[in-house]
């Protein structure tokens, strides 16, 4: 399933790439892509949407307290 979120608080494209890589390593997340300019996160997942959101939000907070994901 493909899910799109808004992602706010990233400072640079390099940070976006690092966070996307970390999110892609989460069990059940097949791929994660962040478009820094549009502040969009797109994930391919086999997880339930609520479970995926929780896992991605936790990864974002661990990366930086300023980064947030919105549905």
CHARMM-style PDB file with segment names, atoms N, HN, CA, C and O in Angstrom:
ATOM      1  N   UNK     1       0.839  -1.157   0.000  1.00  0.00      PROA
ATOM      2  CA  UNK     1       0.000   0.000   0.000  1.00  0.00      PROA
ATOM      3  C   UNK     1       0.896   1.236   0.000  1.00  0.00      PROA
ATOM      4  O   UNK     1       1.907   1.283   0.701  1.00  0.00      PROA
ATOM      5  N   UNK     2       0.515   2.232  -0.792  1.00  0.00      PROA
ATOM      6  HN  UNK     2      -0.306   2.194  -1.362  1.00  0.00      PROA
ATOM      7  CA  UNK     2       1.248   3.490  -0.853  1.00  0.00      PROA
ATOM      8  C   UNK     2       0.519   4.519   0.002  1.00  0.00      PROA
ATOM      9  O   UNK     2      -0.690   4.710  -0.130  1.00  0.00      PROA
ATOM     10  N   UNK     3       1.279   5.187   0.889  1.00  0.00      PROA
ATOM     11  HN  UNK     3       2.261   5.033   0.996  1.00  0.00      PROA
ATOM     12  CA  UNK     3       0.714   6.202   1.778  1.00  0.00      PROA
ATOM     13  C   UNK     3       1.552   7.467   1.651  1.00  0.00      PROA
ATOM     14  O   UNK     3       2.778   7.403   1.564  1.00  0.00      PROA
ATOM     15  N   UNK     4       0.883   8.615   1.640  1.00  0.00      PROA
ATOM     16  HN  UNK     4      -0.113   8.666   1.710  1.00  0.00      PROA
ATOM     17  CA  UNK     4       1.580   9.902   1.582  1.00  0.00      PROA
ATOM     18  C   UNK     4       1.292  10.706   2.849  1.00  0.00      PROA
ATOM     19  O   UNK     4       0.170  10.729   3.355  1.00  0.00      PROA
ATOM     20  N   UNK     5       2.334  11.360   3.340  1.00  0.00      PROA
ATOM     21  HN  UNK     5       3.245  11.341   2.930  1.00  0.00      PROA
ATOM     22  CA  UNK     5       2.233  12.209   4.520  1.00  0.00      PROA
ATOM     23  C   UNK     5       2.923  13.538   4.237  1.00  0.00      PROA
ATOM     24  O   UNK     5       3.749  13.648   3.331  1.00  0.00      PROA
ATOM     25  N   UNK     6       2.572  14.533   5.024  1.00  0.00      PROA
ATOM     26  HN  UNK     6       1.902  14.444   5.761  1.00  0.00      PROA
ATOM     27  CA  UNK     6       3.340  15.780   5.049  1.00  0.00      PROA
ATOM     28  C   UNK     6       4.429  15.587   6.096  1.00  0.00      PROA
ATOM     29  O   UNK     6       4.190  14.987   7.144  1.00  0.00      PROA
ATOM     30  N   UNK     7       5.610  16.092   5.815  1.00  0.00      PROA
ATOM     31  HN  UNK     7       5.804  16.580   4.963  1.00  0.00      PROA
ATOM     32  CA  UNK     7       6.704  16.012   6.776  1.00  0.00      PROA
ATOM     33  C   UNK     7       7.289  17.406   6.931  1.00  0.00      PROA
ATOM     34  O   UNK     7       7.693  18.028   5.948  1.00  0.00      PROA
ATOM     35  N   UNK     8       7.333  17.892   8.150  1.00  0.00      PROA
ATOM     36  HN  UNK     8       7.005  17.387   8.948  1.00  0.00      PROA
ATOM     37  CA  UNK     8       7.804  19.248   8.394  1.00  0.00      PROA
ATOM     38  C   UNK     8       8.972  19.231   9.379  1.00  0.00      PROA
ATOM     39  O   UNK     8       9.107  18.324  10.200  1.00  0.00      PROA
ATOM     40  N   UNK     9       9.807  20.259   9.271  1.00  0.00      PROA
ATOM     41  HN  UNK     9       9.697  20.996   8.604  1.00  0.00      PROA
ATOM     42  CA  UNK     9      10.903  20.434  10.211  1.00  0.00      PROA
ATOM     43  C   UNK     9      12.258  19.987   9.711  1.00  0.00      PROA
ATOM     44  O   UNK     9      13.238  20.080  10.450  1.00  0.00      PROA
ATOM     45  N   UNK    10      12.350  19.506   8.482  1.00  0.00      PROA
ATOM     46  HN  UNK    10      11.554  19.431   7.882  1.00  0.00      PROA
ATOM     47  CA  UNK    10      13.655  19.110   7.942  1.00  0.00      PROA
ATOM     48  C   UNK    10      14.415  20.348   7.477  1.00  0.00      PROA
ATOM     49  O   UNK    10      13.840  21.250   6.868  1.00  0.00      PROA
ATOM     50  N   UNK    11      15.711  20.379   7.770  1.00  0.00      PROA
ATOM     51  HN  UNK    11      16.178  19.646   8.265  1.00  0.00      PROA
ATOM     52  CA  UNK    11      16.530  21.553   7.466  1.00  0.00      PROA
ATOM     53  C   UNK    11      17.208  21.524   6.102  1.00  0.00      PROA
ATOM     54  O   UNK    11      17.498  22.574   5.528  1.00  0.00      PROA
ATOM     55  N   UNK    12      17.462  20.327   5.583  1.00  0.00      PROA
ATOM     56  HN  UNK    12      17.227  19.474   6.049  1.00  0.00      PROA
ATOM     57  CA  UNK    12      18.220  20.269   4.326  1.00  0.00      PROA
ATOM     58  C   UNK    12      17.909  18.977   3.571  1.00  0.00      PROA
ATOM     59  O   UNK    12      17.415  18.016   4.159  1.00  0.00      PROA
ATOM     60  N   UNK    13      18.196  18.957   2.278  1.00  0.00      PROA
ATOM     61  HN  UNK    13      18.598  19.738   1.800  1.00  0.00      PROA
ATOM     62  CA  UNK    13      17.949  17.749   1.483  1.00  0.00      PROA
ATOM     63  C   UNK    13      18.754  16.542   1.963  1.00  0.00      PROA
ATOM     64  O   UNK    13      18.285  15.408   1.868  1.00  0.00      PROA
ATOM     65  N   UNK    14      19.954  16.778   2.475  1.00  0.00      PROA
ATOM     66  HN  UNK    14      20.335  17.700   2.552  1.00  0.00      PROA
ATOM     67  CA  UNK    14      20.782  15.679   2.980  1.00  0.00      PROA
ATOM     68  C   UNK    14      20.107  15.020   4.189  1.00  0.00      PROA
ATOM     69  O   UNK    14      20.112  13.796   4.314  1.00  0.00      PROA
ATOM     70  N   UNK    15      19.532  15.831   5.070  1.00  0.00      PROA
ATOM     71  HN  UNK    15      19.528  16.826   4.968  1.00  0.00      PROA
ATOM     72  CA  UNK    15      18.804  15.297   6.224  1.00  0.00      PROA
ATOM     73  C   UNK    15      17.602  14.477   5.754  1.00  0.00      PROA
ATOM     74  O   UNK    15      17.317  13.416   6.309  1.00  0.00      PROA
ATOM     75  N   UNK    16      16.911  14.963   4.748  1.00  0.00      PROA
ATOM     76  HN  UNK    16      17.144  15.825   4.297  1.00  0.00      PROA
ATOM     77  CA  UNK    16      15.757  14.243   4.202  1.00  0.00      PROA
ATOM     78  C   UNK    16      16.181  12.878   3.675  1.00  0.00      PROA
ATOM     79  O   UNK    16      15.490  11.884   3.895  1.00  0.00      PROA
ATOM     80  N   UNK    17      17.304  12.826   2.987  1.00  0.00      PROA
ATOM     81  HN  UNK    17      17.866  13.634   2.808  1.00  0.00      PROA
ATOM     82  CA  UNK    17      17.793  11.558   2.441  1.00  0.00      PROA
ATOM     83  C   UNK    17      18.175  10.590   3.565  1.00  0.00      PROA
ATOM     84  O   UNK    17      17.879   9.398   3.482  1.00  0.00      PROA
ATOM     85  N   UNK    18      18.822  11.089   4.602  1.00  0.00      PROA
ATOM     86  HN  UNK    18      19.062  12.057   4.670  1.00  0.00      PROA
ATOM     87  CA  UNK    18      19.206  10.238   5.732  1.00  0.00      PROA
ATOM     88  C   UNK    18      17.977   9.687   6.449  1.00  0.00      PROA
ATOM     89  O   UNK    18      17.929   8.505   6.790  1.00  0.00      PROA
ATOM     90  N   UNK    19      16.984  10.546   6.675  1.00  0.00      PROA
ATOM     91  HN  UNK    19      17.022  11.506   6.398  1.00  0.00      PROA
ATOM     92  CA  UNK    19      15.777  10.106   7.363  1.00  0.00      PROA
ATOM     93  C   UNK    19      15.005   9.099   6.509  1.00  0.00      PROA
ATOM     94  O   UNK    19      14.500   8.107   7.035  1.00  0.00      PROA
ATOM     95  N   UNK    20      14.911   9.338   5.220  1.00  0.00      PROA
ATOM     96  HN  UNK    20      15.322  10.143   4.793  1.00  0.00      PROA
ATOM     97  CA  UNK    20      14.222   8.396   4.322  1.00  0.00      PROA
ATOM     98  C   UNK    20      14.899   7.025   4.361  1.00  0.00      PROA
ATOM     99  O   UNK    20      14.227   5.994   4.346  1.00  0.00      PROA
ATOM    100  N   UNK    21      16.216   7.023   4.409  1.00  0.00      PROA
ATOM    101  HN  UNK    21      16.762   7.860   4.422  1.00  0.00      PROA
ATOM    102  CA  UNK    21      16.960   5.769   4.490  1.00  0.00      PROA
ATOM    103  C   UNK    21      16.651   5.031   5.792  1.00  0.00      PROA
ATOM    104  O   UNK    21      16.449   3.817   5.794  1.00  0.00      PROA
ATOM    105  N   UNK    22      16.617   5.772   6.892  1.00  0.00      PROA
ATOM    106  HN  UNK    22      16.781   6.759   6.890  1.00  0.00      PROA
ATOM    107  CA  UNK    22      16.292   5.164   8.189  1.00  0.00      PROA
ATOM    108  C   UNK    22      14.866   4.624   8.200  1.00  0.00      PROA
ATOM    109  O   UNK    22      14.613   3.545   8.734  1.00  0.00      PROA
ATOM    110  N   UNK    23      13.941   5.369   7.615  1.00  0.00      PROA
ATOM    111  HN  UNK    23      14.146   6.246   7.181  1.00  0.00      PROA
ATOM    112  CA  UNK    23      12.545   4.927   7.573  1.00  0.00      PROA
ATOM    113  C   UNK    23      12.383   3.697   6.692  1.00  0.00      PROA
ATOM    114  O   UNK    23      11.574   2.819   6.987  1.00  0.00      PROA
ATOM    115  N   UNK    24      13.148   3.635   5.616  1.00  0.00      PROA
ATOM    116  HN  UNK    24      13.806   4.348   5.375  1.00  0.00      PROA
ATOM    117  CA  UNK    24      13.091   2.486   4.724  1.00  0.00      PROA
ATOM    118  C   UNK    24      13.594   1.203   5.365  1.00  0.00      PROA
ATOM    119  O   UNK    24      13.296   0.108   4.889  1.00  0.00      PROA
ATOM    120  N   UNK    25      14.362   1.337   6.452  1.00  0.00      PROA
ATOM    121  HN  UNK    25      14.604   2.227   6.839  1.00  0.00      PROA
ATOM    122  CA  UNK    25      14.903   0.170   7.157  1.00  0.00      PROA
ATOM    123  C   UNK    25      13.936  -0.390   8.197  1.00  0.00      PROA
ATOM    124  O   UNK    25      14.207  -1.437   8.786  1.00  0.00      PROA
ATOM    125  N   UNK    26      12.814   0.288   8.432  1.00  0.00      PROA
ATOM    126  HN  UNK    26      12.594   1.138   7.954  1.00  0.00      PROA
ATOM    127  CA  UNK    26      11.819  -0.181   9.398  1.00  0.00      PROA
ATOM    128  C   UNK    26      11.138  -1.433   8.846  1.00  0.00      PROA
ATOM    129  O   UNK    26      10.769  -1.480   7.673  1.00  0.00      PROA
ATOM    130  N   UNK    27      10.975  -2.440   9.695  1.00  0.00      PROA
ATOM    131  HN  UNK    27      11.275  -2.402  10.648  1.00  0.00      PROA
ATOM    132  CA  UNK    27      10.282  -3.667   9.282  1.00  0.00      PROA
ATOM    133  C   UNK    27       8.876  -3.339   8.795  1.00  0.00      PROA
ATOM    134  O   UNK    27       8.119  -2.662   9.491  1.00  0.00      PROA
ATOM    135  N   UNK    28       8.527  -3.811   7.613  1.00  0.00      PROA
ATOM    136  HN  UNK    28       9.142  -4.361   7.048  1.00  0.00      PROA
ATOM    137  CA  UNK    28       7.214  -3.576   7.041  1.00  0.00      PROA
ATOM    138  C   UNK    28       7.152  -2.375   6.117  1.00  0.00      PROA
ATOM    139  O   UNK    28       6.181  -2.212   5.379  1.00  0.00      PROA
ATOM    140  N   UNK    29       8.172  -1.534   6.147  1.00  0.00      PROA
ATOM    141  HN  UNK    29       8.961  -1.666   6.747  1.00  0.00      PROA
ATOM    142  CA  UNK    29       8.258  -0.390   5.227  1.00  0.00      PROA
ATOM    143  C   UNK    29       9.136  -0.830   4.064  1.00  0.00      PROA
ATOM    144  O   UNK    29      10.334  -1.056   4.236  1.00  0.00      PROA
ATOM    145  N   UNK    30       8.547  -0.951   2.892  1.00  0.00      PROA
ATOM    146  HN  UNK    30       7.574  -0.768   2.752  1.00  0.00      PROA
ATOM    147  CA  UNK    30       9.297  -1.426   1.725  1.00  0.00      PROA
ATOM    148  C   UNK    30      10.143  -0.322   1.111  1.00  0.00      PROA
ATOM    149  O   UNK    30      11.253  -0.576   0.643  1.00  0.00      PROA
ATOM    150  N   UNK    31       9.623   0.913   1.109  1.00  0.00      PROA
ATOM    151  HN  UNK    31       8.722   1.120   1.489  1.00  0.00      PROA
ATOM    152  CA  UNK    31      10.402   2.054   0.617  1.00  0.00      PROA
ATOM    153  C   UNK    31       9.862   3.325   1.243  1.00  0.00      PROA
ATOM    154  O   UNK    31       8.681   3.420   1.578  1.00  0.00      PROA
ATOM    155  N   UNK    32      10.745   4.300   1.396  1.00  0.00      PROA
ATOM    156  HN  UNK    32      11.704   4.223   1.124  1.00  0.00      PROA
ATOM    157  CA  UNK    32      10.360   5.607   1.930  1.00  0.00      PROA
ATOM    158  C   UNK    32      11.104   6.665   1.126  1.00  0.00      PROA
ATOM    159  O   UNK    32      12.326   6.605   0.983  1.00  0.00      PROA
ATOM    160  N   UNK    33      10.362   7.629   0.607  1.00  0.00      PROA
ATOM    161  HN  UNK    33       9.370   7.678   0.724  1.00  0.00      PROA
ATOM    162  CA  UNK    33      10.954   8.714  -0.174  1.00  0.00      PROA
ATOM    163  C   UNK    33      10.453  10.037   0.372  1.00  0.00      PROA
ATOM    164  O   UNK    33       9.261  10.206   0.627  1.00  0.00      PROA
ATOM    165  N   UNK    34      11.379  10.978   0.548  1.00  0.00      PROA
ATOM    166  HN  UNK    34      12.347  10.840   0.341  1.00  0.00      PROA
ATOM    167  CA  UNK    34      11.023  12.307   1.025  1.00  0.00      PROA
ATOM    168  C   UNK    34      11.379  13.320  -0.046  1.00  0.00      PROA
ATOM    169  O   UNK    34      12.519  13.373  -0.507  1.00  0.00      PROA
ATOM    170  N   UNK    35      10.398  14.125  -0.442  1.00  0.00      PROA
ATOM    171  HN  UNK    35       9.472  14.082  -0.067  1.00  0.00      PROA
ATOM    172  CA  UNK    35      10.648  15.244  -1.339  1.00  0.00      PROA
ATOM    173  C   UNK    35      10.834  16.469  -0.451  1.00  0.00      PROA
ATOM    174  O   UNK    35       9.874  16.985   0.122  1.00  0.00      PROA
ATOM    175  N   UNK    36      12.074  16.926  -0.345  1.00  0.00      PROA
ATOM    176  HN  UNK    36      12.854  16.507  -0.810  1.00  0.00      PROA
ATOM    177  CA  UNK    36      12.395  18.027   0.556  1.00  0.00      PROA
ATOM    178  C   UNK    36      11.660  19.307   0.171  1.00  0.00      PROA
ATOM    179  O   UNK    36      11.174  20.026   1.043  1.00  0.00      PROA
ATOM    180  N   UNK    37      11.577  19.595  -1.111  1.00  0.00      PROA
ATOM    181  HN  UNK    37      11.972  19.011  -1.820  1.00  0.00      PROA
ATOM    182  CA  UNK    37      10.966  20.854  -1.554  1.00  0.00      PROA
ATOM    183  C   UNK    37       9.464  20.919  -1.282  1.00  0.00      PROA
ATOM    184  O   UNK    37       8.950  21.968  -0.893  1.00  0.00      PROA
ATOM    185  N   UNK    38       8.765  19.813  -1.482  1.00  0.00      PROA
ATOM    186  HN  UNK    38       9.183  18.961  -1.797  1.00  0.00      PROA
ATOM    187  CA  UNK    38       7.316  19.815  -1.270  1.00  0.00      PROA
ATOM    188  C   UNK    38       6.933  19.336   0.127  1.00  0.00      PROA
ATOM    189  O   UNK    38       5.758  19.361   0.494  1.00  0.00      PROA
ATOM    190  N   UNK    39       7.915  18.904   0.899  1.00  0.00      PROA
ATOM    191  HN  UNK    39       8.869  18.884   0.601  1.00  0.00      PROA
ATOM    192  CA  UNK    39       7.701  18.396   2.260  1.00  0.00      PROA
ATOM    193  C   UNK    39       6.710  17.235   2.271  1.00  0.00      PROA
ATOM    194  O   UNK    39       5.786  17.198   3.084  1.00  0.00      PROA
ATOM    195  N   UNK    40       6.917  16.290   1.356  1.00  0.00      PROA
ATOM    196  HN  UNK    40       7.667  16.320   0.695  1.00  0.00      PROA
ATOM    197  CA  UNK    40       6.053  15.112   1.249  1.00  0.00      PROA
ATOM    198  C   UNK    40       6.868  13.845   1.503  1.00  0.00      PROA
ATOM    199  O   UNK    40       7.984  13.697   1.007  1.00  0.00      PROA
ATOM    200  N   UNK    41       6.288  12.941   2.283  1.00  0.00      PROA
ATOM    201  HN  UNK    41       5.381  13.061   2.686  1.00  0.00      PROA
ATOM    202  CA  UNK    41       6.851  11.625   2.537  1.00  0.00      PROA
ATOM    203  C   UNK    41       5.935  10.610   1.875  1.00  0.00      PROA
ATOM    204  O   UNK    41       4.729  10.601   2.124  1.00  0.00      PROA
ATOM    205  N   UNK    42       6.500   9.757   1.035  1.00  0.00      PROA
ATOM    206  HN  UNK    42       7.479   9.764   0.833  1.00  0.00      PROA
ATOM    207  CA  UNK    42       5.736   8.696   0.377  1.00  0.00      PROA
ATOM    208  C   UNK    42       6.346   7.365   0.788  1.00  0.00      PROA
ATOM    209  O   UNK    42       7.548   7.146   0.635  1.00  0.00      PROA
ATOM    210  N   UNK    43       5.506   6.480   1.309  1.00  0.00      PROA
ATOM    211  HN  UNK    43       4.530   6.657   1.433  1.00  0.00      PROA
ATOM    212  CA  UNK    43       5.997   5.167   1.721  1.00  0.00      PROA
ATOM    213  C   UNK    43       5.194   4.062   1.049  1.00  0.00      PROA
ATOM    214  O   UNK    43       3.997   4.198   0.796  1.00  0.00      PROA
ATOM    215  N   UNK    44       5.877   2.981   0.772  1.00  0.00      PROA
ATOM    216  HN  UNK    44       6.850   2.870   0.977  1.00  0.00      PROA
ATOM    217  CA  UNK    44       5.256   1.731   0.341  1.00  0.00      PROA
ATOM    218  C   UNK    44       5.379   0.801   1.543  1.00  0.00      PROA
ATOM    219  O   UNK    44       6.477   0.573   2.051  1.00  0.00      PROA
ATOM    220  N   UNK    45       4.241   0.264   1.995  1.00  0.00      PROA
ATOM    221  HN  UNK    45       3.350   0.449   1.583  1.00  0.00      PROA
ATOM    222  CA  UNK    45       4.275  -0.540   3.209  1.00  0.00      PROA
ATOM    223  C   UNK    45       3.301  -1.707   3.140  1.00  0.00      PROA
ATOM    224  O   UNK    45       2.312  -1.683   2.406  1.00  0.00      PROA
ATOM    225  N   UNK    46       3.614  -2.725   3.926  1.00  0.00      PROA
ATOM    226  HN  UNK    46       4.417  -2.744   4.522  1.00  0.00      PROA
ATOM    227  CA  UNK    46       2.702  -3.850   4.102  1.00  0.00      PROA
ATOM    228  C   UNK    46       1.992  -3.732   5.452  1.00  0.00      PROA
ATOM    229  O   UNK    46       1.157  -4.569   5.793  1.00  0.00      PROA
ATOM    230  N   UNK    47       2.324  -2.700   6.209  1.00  0.00      PROA
ATOM    231  HN  UNK    47       3.003  -2.020   5.932  1.00  0.00      PROA
ATOM    232  CA  UNK    47       1.745  -2.489   7.531  1.00  0.00      PROA
ATOM    233  C   UNK    47       0.381  -1.813   7.437  1.00  0.00      PROA
ATOM    234  O   UNK    47       0.061  -1.175   6.434  1.00  0.00      PROA
ATOM    235  N   UNK    48      -0.410  -1.957   8.480  1.00  0.00      PROA
ATOM    236  HN  UNK    48      -0.150  -2.475   9.295  1.00  0.00      PROA
ATOM    237  CA  UNK    48      -1.640  -1.207   8.637  1.00  0.00      PROA
ATOM    238  C   UNK    48      -1.272   0.275   8.689  1.00  0.00      PROA
ATOM    239  O   UNK    48      -0.205   0.630   9.190  1.00  0.00      PROA
ATOM    240  N   UNK    49      -2.137   1.131   8.183  1.00  0.00      PROA
ATOM    241  HN  UNK    49      -3.004   0.842   7.776  1.00  0.00      PROA
ATOM    242  CA  UNK    49      -1.808   2.556   8.105  1.00  0.00      PROA
ATOM    243  C   UNK    49      -1.490   3.169   9.472  1.00  0.00      PROA
ATOM    244  O   UNK    49      -0.559   3.966   9.583  1.00  0.00      PROA
ATOM    245  N   UNK    50      -2.237   2.815  10.495  1.00  0.00      PROA
ATOM    246  HN  UNK    50      -2.993   2.167  10.404  1.00  0.00      PROA
ATOM    247  CA  UNK    50      -2.001   3.355  11.835  1.00  0.00      PROA
ATOM    248  C   UNK    50      -0.658   2.882  12.391  1.00  0.00      PROA
ATOM    249  O   UNK    50       0.062   3.657  13.021  1.00  0.00      PROA
ATOM    250  N   UNK    51      -0.325   1.625  12.162  1.00  0.00      PROA
ATOM    251  HN  UNK    51      -0.910   0.995  11.651  1.00  0.00      PROA
ATOM    252  CA  UNK    51       0.949   1.071  12.627  1.00  0.00      PROA
ATOM    253  C   UNK    51       2.109   1.737  11.893  1.00  0.00      PROA
ATOM    254  O   UNK    51       3.121   2.081  12.503  1.00  0.00      PROA
ATOM    255  N   UNK    52       1.959   1.917  10.581  1.00  0.00      PROA
ATOM    256  HN  UNK    52       1.137   1.638  10.085  1.00  0.00      PROA
ATOM    257  CA  UNK    52       2.995   2.576   9.788  1.00  0.00      PROA
ATOM    258  C   UNK    52       3.200   4.017  10.271  1.00  0.00      PROA
ATOM    259  O   UNK    52       4.335   4.464  10.432  1.00  0.00      PROA
ATOM    260  N   UNK    53       2.103   4.734  10.498  1.00  0.00      PROA
ATOM    261  HN  UNK    53       1.181   4.370  10.367  1.00  0.00      PROA
ATOM    262  CA  UNK    53       2.190   6.123  10.968  1.00  0.00      PROA
ATOM    263  C   UNK    53       2.942   6.200  12.297  1.00  0.00      PROA
ATOM    264  O   UNK    53       3.807   7.058  12.474  1.00  0.00      PROA
ATOM    265  N   UNK    54       2.614   5.311  13.225  1.00  0.00      PROA
ATOM    266  HN  UNK    54       1.912   4.614  13.081  1.00  0.00      PROA
ATOM    267  CA  UNK    54       3.290   5.306  14.526  1.00  0.00      PROA
ATOM    268  C   UNK    54       4.783   5.030  14.376  1.00  0.00      PROA
ATOM    269  O   UNK    54       5.604   5.704  14.998  1.00  0.00      PROA
ATOM    270  N   UNK    55       5.136   4.049  13.561  1.00  0.00      PROA
ATOM    271  HN  UNK    55       4.469   3.501  13.056  1.00  0.00      PROA
ATOM    272  CA  UNK    55       6.547   3.705  13.370  1.00  0.00      PROA
ATOM    273  C   UNK    55       7.310   4.847  12.699  1.00  0.00      PROA
ATOM    274  O   UNK    55       8.435   5.160  13.091  1.00  0.00      PROA
ATOM    275  N   UNK    56       6.703   5.464  11.696  1.00  0.00      PROA
ATOM    276  HN  UNK    56       5.790   5.210  11.378  1.00  0.00      PROA
ATOM    277  CA  UNK    56       7.355   6.569  10.997  1.00  0.00      PROA
ATOM    278  C   UNK    56       7.480   7.801  11.893  1.00  0.00      PROA
ATOM    279  O   UNK    56       8.495   8.497  11.856  1.00  0.00      PROA
ATOM    280  N   UNK    57       6.459   8.068  12.689  1.00  0.00      PROA
ATOM    281  HN  UNK    57       5.635   7.503  12.719  1.00  0.00      PROA
ATOM    282  CA  UNK    57       6.509   9.201  13.614  1.00  0.00      PROA
ATOM    283  C   UNK    57       7.605   9.006  14.649  1.00  0.00      PROA
ATOM    284  O   UNK    57       8.322   9.948  14.989  1.00  0.00      PROA
ATOM    285  N   UNK    58       7.733   7.789  15.146  1.00  0.00      PROA
ATOM    286  HN  UNK    58       7.151   7.025  14.870  1.00  0.00      PROA
ATOM    287  CA  UNK    58       8.770   7.478  16.133  1.00  0.00      PROA
ATOM    288  C   UNK    58      10.163   7.666  15.512  1.00  0.00      PROA
ATOM    289  O   UNK    58      11.065   8.198  16.159  1.00  0.00      PROA
ATOM    290  N   UNK    59      10.332   7.233  14.272  1.00  0.00      PROA
ATOM    291  HN  UNK    59       9.599   6.800  13.746  1.00  0.00      PROA
ATOM    292  CA  UNK    59      11.615   7.403  13.590  1.00  0.00      PROA
ATOM    293  C   UNK    59      11.929   8.878  13.366  1.00  0.00      PROA
ATOM    294  O   UNK    59      13.078   9.299  13.500  1.00  0.00      PROA
ATOM    295  N   UNK    60      10.912   9.660  13.027  1.00  0.00      PROA
ATOM    296  HN  UNK    60       9.979   9.319  12.918  1.00  0.00      PROA
ATOM    297  CA  UNK    60      11.109  11.098  12.809  1.00  0.00      PROA
ATOM    298  C   UNK    60      11.525  11.786  14.105  1.00  0.00      PROA
ATOM    299  O   UNK    60      12.442  12.607  14.105  1.00  0.00      PROA
ATOM    300  N   UNK    61      10.853  11.454  15.213  1.00  0.00      PROA
ATOM    301  HN  UNK    61      10.108  10.786  15.213  1.00  0.00      PROA
ATOM    302  CA  UNK    61      11.204  12.063  16.505  1.00  0.00      PROA
ATOM    303  C   UNK    61      12.603  11.662  16.942  1.00  0.00      PROA
ATOM    304  O   UNK    61      13.327  12.472  17.519  1.00  0.00      PROA
ATOM    305  N   UNK    62      12.993  10.410  16.672  1.00  0.00      PROA
ATOM    306  HN  UNK    62      12.404   9.751  16.203  1.00  0.00      PROA
ATOM    307  CA  UNK    62      14.335   9.955  17.027  1.00  0.00      PROA
ATOM    308  C   UNK    62      15.391  10.673  16.198  1.00  0.00      PROA
ATOM    309  O   UNK    62      16.498  10.925  16.672  1.00  0.00      PROA
ATOM    310  N   UNK    63      15.043  10.998  14.962  1.00  0.00      PROA
ATOM    311  HN  UNK    63      14.143  10.792  14.577  1.00  0.00      PROA
ATOM    312  CA  UNK    63      15.975  11.696  14.073  1.00  0.00      PROA
ATOM    313  C   UNK    63      16.182  13.127  14.541  1.00  0.00      PROA
ATOM    314  O   UNK    63      17.317  13.599  14.612  1.00  0.00      PROA
ATOM    315  N   UNK    64      15.092  13.824  14.863  1.00  0.00      PROA
ATOM    316  HN  UNK    64      14.170  13.441  14.805  1.00  0.00      PROA
ATOM    317  CA  UNK    64      15.155  15.210  15.334  1.00  0.00      PROA
ATOM    318  C   UNK    64      13.842  15.558  16.017  1.00  0.00      PROA
ATOM    319  O   UNK    64      12.766  15.217  15.525  1.00  0.00      PROA
ATOM    320  N   UNK    65      13.935  16.238  17.149  1.00  0.00      PROA
ATOM    321  HN  UNK    65      14.809  16.515  17.548  1.00  0.00      PROA
ATOM    322  CA  UNK    65      12.713  16.615  17.864  1.00  0.00      PROA
ATOM    323  C   UNK    65      11.882  17.630  17.084  1.00  0.00      PROA
ATOM    324  O   UNK    65      10.711  17.838  17.401  1.00  0.00      PROA
ATOM    325  N   UNK    66      12.470  18.265  16.069  1.00  0.00      PROA
ATOM    326  HN  UNK    66      13.421  18.096  15.812  1.00  0.00      PROA
ATOM    327  CA  UNK    66      11.772  19.275  15.265  1.00  0.00      PROA
ATOM    328  C   UNK    66      11.019  18.684  14.078  1.00  0.00      PROA
ATOM    329  O   UNK    66      10.220  19.381  13.452  1.00  0.00      PROA
ATOM    330  N   UNK    67      11.256  17.418  13.757  1.00  0.00      PROA
ATOM    331  HN  UNK    67      11.905  16.852  14.266  1.00  0.00      PROA
ATOM    332  CA  UNK    67      10.632  16.806  12.579  1.00  0.00      PROA
ATOM    333  C   UNK    67       9.315  16.147  12.982  1.00  0.00      PROA
ATOM    334  O   UNK    67       9.250  15.398  13.957  1.00  0.00      PROA
ATOM    335  N   UNK    68       8.268  16.442  12.211  1.00  0.00      PROA
ATOM    336  HN  UNK    68       8.320  17.051  11.419  1.00  0.00      PROA
ATOM    337  CA  UNK    68       6.942  15.888  12.490  1.00  0.00      PROA
ATOM    338  C   UNK    68       6.310  15.381  11.196  1.00  0.00      PROA
ATOM    339  O   UNK    68       6.544  15.918  10.113  1.00  0.00      PROA
ATOM    340  N   UNK    69       5.508  14.339  11.340  1.00  0.00      PROA
ATOM    341  HN  UNK    69       5.318  13.902  12.220  1.00  0.00      PROA
ATOM    342  CA  UNK    69       4.763  13.782  10.225  1.00  0.00      PROA
ATOM    343  C   UNK    69       3.293  14.053  10.470  1.00  0.00      PROA
ATOM    344  O   UNK    69       2.788  13.850  11.574  1.00  0.00      PROA
ATOM    345  N   UNK    70       2.609  14.513   9.429  1.00  0.00      PROA
ATOM    346  HN  UNK    70       3.019  14.678   8.532  1.00  0.00      PROA
ATOM    347  CA  UNK    70       1.176  14.790   9.519  1.00  0.00      PROA
ATOM    348  C   UNK    70       0.444  13.993   8.453  1.00  0.00      PROA
ATOM    349  O   UNK    70       0.922  13.835   7.330  1.00  0.00      PROA
ATOM    350  N   UNK    71      -0.721  13.497   8.829  1.00  0.00      PROA
ATOM    351  HN  UNK    71      -1.109  13.626   9.742  1.00  0.00      PROA
ATOM    352  CA  UNK    71      -1.538  12.741   7.868  1.00  0.00      PROA
ATOM    353  C   UNK    71      -2.160  13.683   6.868  1.00  0.00      PROA
ATOM    354  OT1 UNK    71      -2.885  13.244   5.974  1.00  0.00      PROA
TER     355      UNK     71
END
